[in-house]
Amino acid sequence: MNADILFMNNKTMEATGVLDMKAAMNDVEEVYKLNATGDVINPGKCVLRWGKTVEDENMLGRINAMPGYIGGEYDMAGIKWIGSGPMNFKKGLPRASVTIILNDPDTKLPVAVADGTAISTMRTGASGGIAIKLLAKSDAKVMTICGAGAQAPTQLEAALIAKPSIDTLYVYDIRPENAERFAKATREKYPNLTVIVENDVEKAARESDVIDCVTLAAEPFIKGEWLKKGALVMNMADYEVDRECVKRASKLCVDYWENVKHRMISTIALMWRDGEVRDEDLHAELGEILIGKKCGRENDDEIIYFNAVGAGIMDIALATRCYKKAMAEGLGTPLKFWE
Ligand SMILES: NC(=O)c1ccc[n+]([C@@H]2O[C@H](COP(=O)([O-])OP(=O)(O)OC[C@H]3O[C@@H](n4cnc5c(N)ncnc54)[C@H](O)[C@@H]3O)[C@@H](O)[C@H]2O)c1
């Protein structure tokens, strides 16, 4: 009885094209569509949390287990196991570290173990990019990214693919040195983009067509009264935008509604818990827009709120693409799981 698994570290993942954002956006679109047609198994996250509150979690950390199965051309099961150490920066380590296990959906045996750290930022950037493609105003020019950490570069990369009209970027971070570091790298990478570090988040938000929040904030810092006509406000993490942002939006969109409610950490989830948002108030999941069941943005005036909680099926889709390439090209390290 023999069984092999393929071990893929970060270098192998790079060699398989994990950093290709257009491919990641294609994968994420497919995942959204398969989710909308029911060809996935997508349970809620299991959160191994240190401490008792969201504030504790954002200090002490967590490890999330995100299993799933994805059909279509992927036909793969697996799990994302993502550790978050918010104080890791003091040790010079990244906050998030990701291990992905892929399992054959027939035998259920593991076929691969991969570093999923780049996958996680790529698929989250891609998810933001798809939201911008479907929900941002047609000629969006000004974007604010709040939170200049690991997610920020991929949020921007996908945004510029989705809306090449974006010509100005405000960067806001509670740690201005992070904003400066991201701004410097961004200016080098995109010389035609005007990049402004803005510590006055109100000023940046008031001017923005797209406000993309990828922070660790447990208290809202974006106010609904600041949103201009046609704005898309993206709540990519927790309780980052106030309830007025949701109330002012003419469309409420999410990635996976059941998972948003299960995770119960974002503004719209907390409002649903408190009876301020009902199931029928949700306009669409992105997959429903992609398969034509619901519409996306209808005019350049409406304010739209988007929340993404993410799901393991996205990571599994990207990992499956990389795994297939690794198998075809002899990349990675085969290991004897059973001899
Ligand atoms: N929706 C998804 O699918 C998805 C996927 C991955 C990560 N996330 C979330 O995105 C967030 C960012 O992840 P990351 O890997 O970039 O983290 P990171 O730790 O690398 O960066 C976070 C940045 O946010 C800044 N920040 C913290 N609190 C802030 C506040 N109150 N106001 C402004 N800036 C603040 C930090 O200084 C840091 O620069 C996390 O909350 C993470 O859980 C969401």
The ligand as an SDF file (V2000), in Angstrom:
LIG
                    3D

 44 48  0  0  0  0  0  0  0  0999 V2000
  -11.5840   38.7250    3.5580 N   0  0  0  0  0  0  0  0  0  0  0  0
  -10.6520   37.8250    3.4030 C   0  0  0  0  0  0  0  0  0  0  0  0
  -10.8170   36.8520    2.6620 O   0  0  0  0  0  0  0  0  0  0  0  0
   -9.3510   38.0180    4.0960 C   0  0  0  0  0  0  0  0  0  0  0  0
   -8.2700   37.2000    3.7570 C   0  0  0  0  0  0  0  0  0  0  0  0
   -7.0380   37.4070    4.3700 C   0  0  0  0  0  0  0  0  0  0  0  0
   -6.9300   38.4020    5.3460 C   0  0  0  0  0  0  0  0  0  0  0  0
   -8.0380   39.1420    5.6770 N   0  0  0  0  0  0  0  0  0  0  0  0
   -7.9440   40.1510    6.7090 C   0  0  0  0  0  0  0  0  0  0  0  0
   -7.2630   41.2750    6.2060 O   0  0  0  0  0  0  0  0  0  0  0  0
   -6.6660   41.9820    7.3010 C   0  0  0  0  0  0  0  0  0  0  0  0
   -5.2690   42.3970    6.9380 C   0  0  0  0  0  0  0  0  0  0  0  0
   -4.4690   41.2380    6.7530 O   0  0  0  0  0  0  0  0  0  0  0  0
   -2.8840   41.3810    6.5040 P   0  0  0  0  0  0  0  0  0  0  0  0
   -2.3830   40.0080    6.2790 O   0  0  0  0  0  0  0  0  0  0  0  0
   -2.6210   42.4580    5.5050 O   0  0  0  0  0  0  0  0  0  0  0  0
   -2.4430   41.8640    7.9540 O   0  0  0  0  0  0  0  0  0  0  0  0
   -1.0830   42.6110    8.3270 P   0  0  0  0  0  0  0  0  0  0  0  0
   -0.9290   42.4270    9.8020 O   0  0  0  0  0  0  0  0  0  0  0  0
    0.0180   42.2140    7.4360 O   0  0  0  0  0  0  0  0  0  0  0  0
   -1.4120   44.1540    8.0320 O   0  0  0  0  0  0  0  0  0  0  0  0
   -2.4550   44.8250    8.6810 C   0  0  0  0  0  0  0  0  0  0  0  0
   -2.1680   46.3080    8.6110 C   0  0  0  0  0  0  0  0  0  0  0  0
   -3.3020   46.9940    9.1790 O   0  0  0  0  0  0  0  0  0  0  0  0
   -2.8030   48.0300   10.0210 C   0  0  0  0  0  0  0  0  0  0  0  0
   -3.8150   48.3300   11.0070 N   0  0  0  0  0  0  0  0  0  0  0  0
   -4.1150   47.6240   12.1260 C   0  0  0  0  0  0  0  0  0  0  0  0
   -5.1270   48.2290   12.7820 N   0  0  0  0  0  0  0  0  0  0  0  0
   -5.4600   49.3320   12.0690 C   0  0  0  0  0  0  0  0  0  0  0  0
   -6.4240   50.3550   12.2330 C   0  0  0  0  0  0  0  0  0  0  0  0
   -7.2460   50.3810   13.2920 N   0  0  0  0  0  0  0  0  0  0  0  0
   -6.5010   51.3370   11.2950 N   0  0  0  0  0  0  0  0  0  0  0  0
   -5.6540   51.3270   10.2260 C   0  0  0  0  0  0  0  0  0  0  0  0
   -4.7110   50.3940   10.0320 N   0  0  0  0  0  0  0  0  0  0  0  0
   -4.6160   49.3980   10.9390 C   0  0  0  0  0  0  0  0  0  0  0  0
   -1.5170   47.4740   10.6020 C   0  0  0  0  0  0  0  0  0  0  0  0
   -0.6730   48.4980   11.0650 O   0  0  0  0  0  0  0  0  0  0  0  0
   -0.9400   46.7160    9.4060 C   0  0  0  0  0  0  0  0  0  0  0  0
   -0.1020   47.5460    8.6110 O   0  0  0  0  0  0  0  0  0  0  0  0
   -6.7550   41.0400    8.5090 C   0  0  0  0  0  0  0  0  0  0  0  0
   -7.7880   41.4670    9.3670 O   0  0  0  0  0  0  0  0  0  0  0  0
   -7.1110   39.7130    7.9070 C   0  0  0  0  0  0  0  0  0  0  0  0
   -7.8630   38.9020    8.7810 O   0  0  0  0  0  0  0  0  0  0  0  0
   -9.2200   38.9850    5.0530 C   0  0  0  0  0  0  0  0  0  0  0  0
  1  2  1  0
  2  3  2  0
  2  4  1  0
  4  5  1  0
  4 44  2  0
  5  6  2  0
  6  7  1  0
  7  8  2  0
  8  9  1  0
  8 44  1  0
  9 10  1  0
  9 42  1  0
 10 11  1  0
 11 12  1  0
 11 40  1  0
 12 13  1  0
 13 14  1  0
 14 15  2  0
 14 16  1  0
 14 17  1  0
 17 18  1  0
 18 19  2  0
 18 20  1  0
 18 21  1  0
 21 22  1  0
 22 23  1  0
 23 24  1  0
 23 38  1  0
 24 25  1  0
 25 26  1  0
 25 36  1  0
 26 27  1  0
 26 35  1  0
 27 28  2  0
 28 29  1  0
 29 30  1  0
 29 35  2  0
 30 31  1  0
 30 32  2  0
 32 33  1  0
 33 34  2  0
 34 35  1  0
 36 37  1  0
 36 38  1  0
 38 39  1  0
 40 41  1  0
 40 42  1  0
 42 43  1  0
M  CHG  2   8   1  16  -1
M  END
$$$$
